[in-house]
Amino acid sequence: MKATRICVICTLICAAVIMAVFCVQSVTTPIKFEDTRAAREVEVIKHLVDLRTAEVEYHHQNGKFTASADTLLIFLKTAPKKEVLKEGSLTDKQLEGGLTETKAVKIIEAAKAKALKNKKLNLDPADKDALYAYIWANDADIKKNDLQGFRRDTIESNMLQALYKGKYDENTIDTIVKIPYGNGTLFEIEVNNDYKTSQGIRVPLFEARAPFESYLSDLNEQELVNLIDREKKLDHYAGLKVGDIYSPNNNAGNWE
């Protein structure tokens, strides 16, 4: 009888301990899942922002986006970054008179071409300071439009350095298309280069995505299922993404 009582007590104690463990886990598991998710998403977002930077530059130079990770990487490694150095600006009076930035640049470029064709001047194309000094002082169209001091020069620099300031080099840039904690999984990239607004204006669009499964798959399975189900019920994308191939959103991220 006494042994039976002891056995029953031990069983109840074990059951209580097990219940306590389950209760603790029911509280700590979601907290641990969310903490880990938050930490990982910081890294995923950084990569999405860098990927967006690359796509925007690719669009700037090519007039479209690319869905190919390989094409984007080749572009980042080999294409120069073109930047316009500006000196001087148009006054309100010039703008009111119909002079635009584009027109002003054309006047300057025409003056430079004319001066370089004049063999008597013996101007060196590489000596831009001397070239500008001459056309500002002597070209009739520049004087007529009061463009002395107005200068626009396109220069080329290293793409990776210009975009990322040393954050990546040719040996590490490949990671930009890989989802952190994804075991080599690439970001899902889609483009819609033929999208047109209601006014018929063509606006190329792109979208880069990292589904929850790609960077949270090694965490608690039920918590992951719950998260995905919750987002889908809210009609949200179940993961992190930038851009939208169905509607222009200025390439915003869904966390912004």
C-alpha positions as CSV (number, residue, x, y, z in Angstrom):
1,M,0.0,0.0,0.0
2,K,2.8,2.3,1.0
3,A,4.7,1.4,-2.1
4,T,1.7,2.1,-4.3
5,R,1.3,5.5,-2.7
6,I,4.9,6.3,-3.3
7,C,4.6,5.2,-6.9
8,V,1.5,7.4,-7.5
9,I,3.2,10.4,-5.9
10,C,6.3,9.9,-8.1
11,T,4.1,9.6,-11.2
12,L,2.3,12.8,-10.3
13,I,5.5,14.6,-9.6
14,C,6.9,13.4,-13.0
15,A,3.7,14.5,-14.7
16,A,3.9,17.9,-13.0
17,V,7.5,18.3,-14.1
18,I,6.6,17.4,-17.6
19,M,3.7,19.8,-17.6
20,A,5.9,22.5,-16.3
21,V,8.5,21.9,-19.0
22,F,5.8,22.1,-21.7
23,C,4.5,25.3,-20.2
24,V,7.9,26.9,-20.1
25,Q,8.6,25.7,-23.7
26,S,5.2,27.1,-24.8
27,V,6.4,30.5,-23.7
28,T,10.1,30.4,-24.5
29,T,9.9,28.8,-27.9
30,P,8.0,31.6,-29.6
31,I,10.2,34.2,-27.9
32,K,13.4,32.4,-29.0
33,F,11.9,32.1,-32.5
34,E,11.1,35.8,-32.8
35,D,14.4,36.9,-31.4
36,T,16.3,34.7,-33.9
37,R,14.1,35.8,-36.7
38,A,14.6,39.5,-35.8
39,A,18.4,39.1,-35.7
40,R,18.5,37.2,-39.0
41,E,16.2,39.7,-40.8
42,V,18.7,42.5,-40.0
43,E,21.2,40.7,-42.3
44,V,18.6,39.8,-44.9
45,I,17.5,43.4,-45.2
46,K,21.0,44.6,-45.6
47,H,21.5,42.3,-48.5
48,L,18.1,43.3,-50.1
49,V,19.1,47.0,-49.8
50,D,22.4,46.3,-51.5
51,L,20.7,44.2,-54.1
52,R,18.3,47.0,-54.8
53,T,21.2,49.4,-55.2
54,A,22.7,47.2,-57.8
55,E,19.4,46.8,-59.7
56,V,18.7,50.5,-59.7
57,E,22.2,51.2,-61.1
58,Y,21.8,48.5,-63.7
59,H,18.5,50.1,-64.7
60,H,20.1,53.5,-64.8
61,Q,22.7,52.3,-67.3
62,N,20.6,49.9,-69.3
63,G,17.1,51.2,-69.2
64,K,15.7,48.0,-67.7
65,F,16.1,45.6,-64.7
66,T,17.6,42.1,-64.9
67,A,16.2,38.9,-63.3
68,S,19.6,37.2,-63.8
69,A,21.9,37.0,-60.8
70,D,24.8,36.2,-63.1
71,T,24.1,39.2,-65.3
72,L,23.9,41.5,-62.3
73,L,27.2,40.2,-60.9
74,I,29.0,40.6,-64.2
75,F,27.7,44.1,-64.4
76,L,28.9,45.0,-60.9
77,K,32.4,43.5,-61.6
78,T,33.0,44.9,-65.0
79,A,30.9,48.0,-65.8
80,P,32.2,51.5,-64.8
81,K,30.2,53.8,-62.6
82,K,29.4,56.9,-64.6
83,E,29.0,60.1,-62.6
84,V,28.5,63.7,-63.7
85,L,30.6,66.3,-61.9
86,K,28.8,69.6,-61.8
87,E,30.1,73.1,-61.6
88,G,27.9,76.1,-61.8
89,S,24.1,76.2,-62.0
90,L,21.4,77.9,-64.0
91,T,19.8,81.0,-62.6
92,D,16.1,81.6,-62.3
93,K,16.4,84.2,-65.1
94,Q,18.0,81.7,-67.4
95,L,15.4,79.1,-66.6
96,E,12.6,81.5,-67.2
97,G,14.2,82.4,-70.5
98,G,13.8,78.8,-71.6
99,L,17.4,77.6,-71.0
100,T,17.4,74.1,-69.5
101,E,20.1,71.9,-68.1
102,T,20.0,69.7,-71.3
103,K,20.2,72.8,-73.6
104,A,23.1,74.2,-71.6
105,V,25.1,71.0,-71.7
106,K,24.6,70.8,-75.5
107,I,25.9,74.4,-75.9
108,I,29.0,73.5,-73.8
109,E,29.6,70.3,-75.6
110,A,29.3,72.0,-79.0
111,A,31.8,74.7,-77.9
112,K,34.3,72.0,-76.7
113,A,34.0,70.1,-80.0
114,K,34.5,73.3,-82.0
115,A,37.5,74.3,-80.0
116,L,39.2,70.9,-80.2
117,K,38.7,70.9,-84.0
118,N,40.7,74.1,-84.3
119,K,44.2,72.8,-84.8
120,K,45.7,76.2,-84.3
121,L,44.6,76.2,-80.7
122,N,46.5,73.0,-80.0
123,L,44.2,72.2,-77.1
124,D,44.8,68.9,-75.2
125,P,41.4,67.1,-74.7
126,A,42.8,65.6,-71.5
127,D,43.5,69.1,-70.1
128,K,39.9,69.9,-69.3
129,D,40.7,72.9,-67.2
130,A,42.4,74.7,-70.1
131,L,39.7,73.6,-72.5
132,Y,36.9,75.1,-70.3
133,A,38.9,78.3,-69.7
134,Y,39.2,78.8,-73.4
135,I,35.5,78.2,-74.3
136,W,34.2,80.3,-71.4
137,A,36.3,83.2,-72.5
138,N,35.9,82.9,-76.3
139,D,32.8,81.0,-77.4
140,A,30.0,83.3,-78.6
141,D,27.1,80.9,-77.7
142,I,28.4,80.5,-74.2
143,K,28.7,84.3,-73.7
144,K,25.2,84.8,-75.3
145,N,23.7,82.4,-72.8
146,D,25.8,83.5,-69.9
147,L,27.3,80.1,-69.3
148,Q,30.7,81.1,-68.1
149,G,31.6,78.8,-65.2
150,F,29.0,76.2,-66.2
151,R,30.7,72.8,-66.4
152,R,29.5,69.2,-66.7
153,D,32.0,66.3,-66.9
154,T,31.1,62.6,-67.0
155,I,33.7,60.5,-65.2
156,E,34.0,56.8,-64.8
157,S,34.9,55.1,-61.5
158,N,35.0,51.6,-60.0
159,M,31.5,50.3,-59.7
160,L,31.9,48.4,-56.4
161,Q,33.8,51.3,-54.7
162,A,31.3,53.9,-56.0
163,L,28.2,51.9,-54.9
164,Y,29.4,50.2,-51.7
165,K,32.4,52.2,-50.4
166,G,34.6,49.2,-49.9
167,K,31.9,47.0,-48.4
168,Y,32.4,44.5,-51.2
169,D,35.2,43.6,-53.6
170,E,35.4,41.2,-56.6
171,N,35.9,38.3,-54.3
172,T,33.0,39.0,-52.0
173,I,30.4,40.6,-54.2
174,D,28.9,37.2,-55.2
175,T,27.3,37.1,-51.7
176,I,25.0,40.0,-52.6
177,V,22.6,37.6,-54.4
178,K,22.6,35.0,-51.7
179,I,20.1,35.0,-48.8
180,P,21.9,35.1,-45.4
181,Y,21.3,31.8,-43.4
182,G,20.0,30.3,-46.6
183,N,22.8,27.8,-47.2
184,G,23.5,29.3,-50.6
185,T,19.9,30.0,-51.7
186,L,19.6,32.9,-54.1
187,F,17.2,35.7,-53.7
188,E,14.2,35.3,-56.0
189,I,14.4,38.1,-58.6
190,E,11.6,38.9,-61.0
191,V,11.3,41.9,-63.4
192,N,8.5,43.5,-65.4
193,N,10.3,45.7,-67.9
194,D,7.1,46.3,-70.0
195,Y,4.8,47.7,-67.2
196,K,2.9,50.7,-68.3
197,T,1.0,53.2,-66.2
198,S,-2.6,54.3,-66.9
199,Q,-1.1,57.1,-69.0
200,G,0.8,54.6,-71.1
201,I,4.2,55.5,-69.7
202,R,6.6,52.6,-69.6
203,V,8.0,52.0,-66.1
204,P,10.3,49.0,-65.7
205,L,9.7,47.2,-62.3
206,F,11.7,44.7,-60.3
207,E,11.1,42.6,-57.2
208,A,13.7,40.7,-55.0
209,R,12.4,38.3,-52.4
210,A,13.5,36.1,-49.5
211,P,10.7,33.8,-48.3
212,F,10.6,32.9,-44.6
213,E,11.5,29.3,-45.4
214,S,14.8,30.4,-47.0
215,Y,16.3,31.8,-43.8
216,L,14.2,30.3,-40.9
217,S,13.9,26.7,-42.0
218,D,16.2,25.4,-39.3
219,L,14.1,26.9,-36.5
220,N,11.0,25.6,-34.8
221,E,8.8,24.1,-37.6
222,Q,5.4,24.9,-36.0
223,E,6.4,28.5,-35.3
224,L,7.5,28.9,-38.9
225,V,4.2,27.4,-40.1
226,N,2.3,29.8,-37.8
227,L,4.2,32.8,-39.1
228,I,3.6,32.0,-42.7
229,D,-0.1,31.3,-42.1
230,R,-0.4,34.6,-40.2
231,E,1.1,36.7,-43.0
232,K,-0.9,35.0,-45.7
233,K,-4.1,35.6,-43.8
234,L,-3.2,39.3,-43.7
235,D,-2.5,39.1,-47.5
236,H,1.1,39.9,-46.9
237,Y,4.1,38.4,-48.6
238,A,5.5,35.6,-46.4
239,G,9.0,36.9,-46.2
240,L,11.1,40.0,-47.0
241,K,11.1,41.7,-50.3
242,V,11.9,44.9,-52.1
243,G,10.1,46.3,-55.2
244,D,6.9,45.1,-56.8
245,I,6.4,43.8,-60.3
246,Y,2.7,44.6,-60.4
247,S,2.7,48.2,-59.1
248,P,5.3,51.0,-58.9
249,N,6.3,51.5,-55.2
250,N,9.7,53.2,-55.7
251,N,11.4,49.9,-55.0
252,A,10.4,50.0,-51.3
253,G,11.0,47.1,-49.0
254,N,8.0,45.5,-47.2
255,W,9.6,46.3,-43.9
256,E,9.8,50.1,-44.6
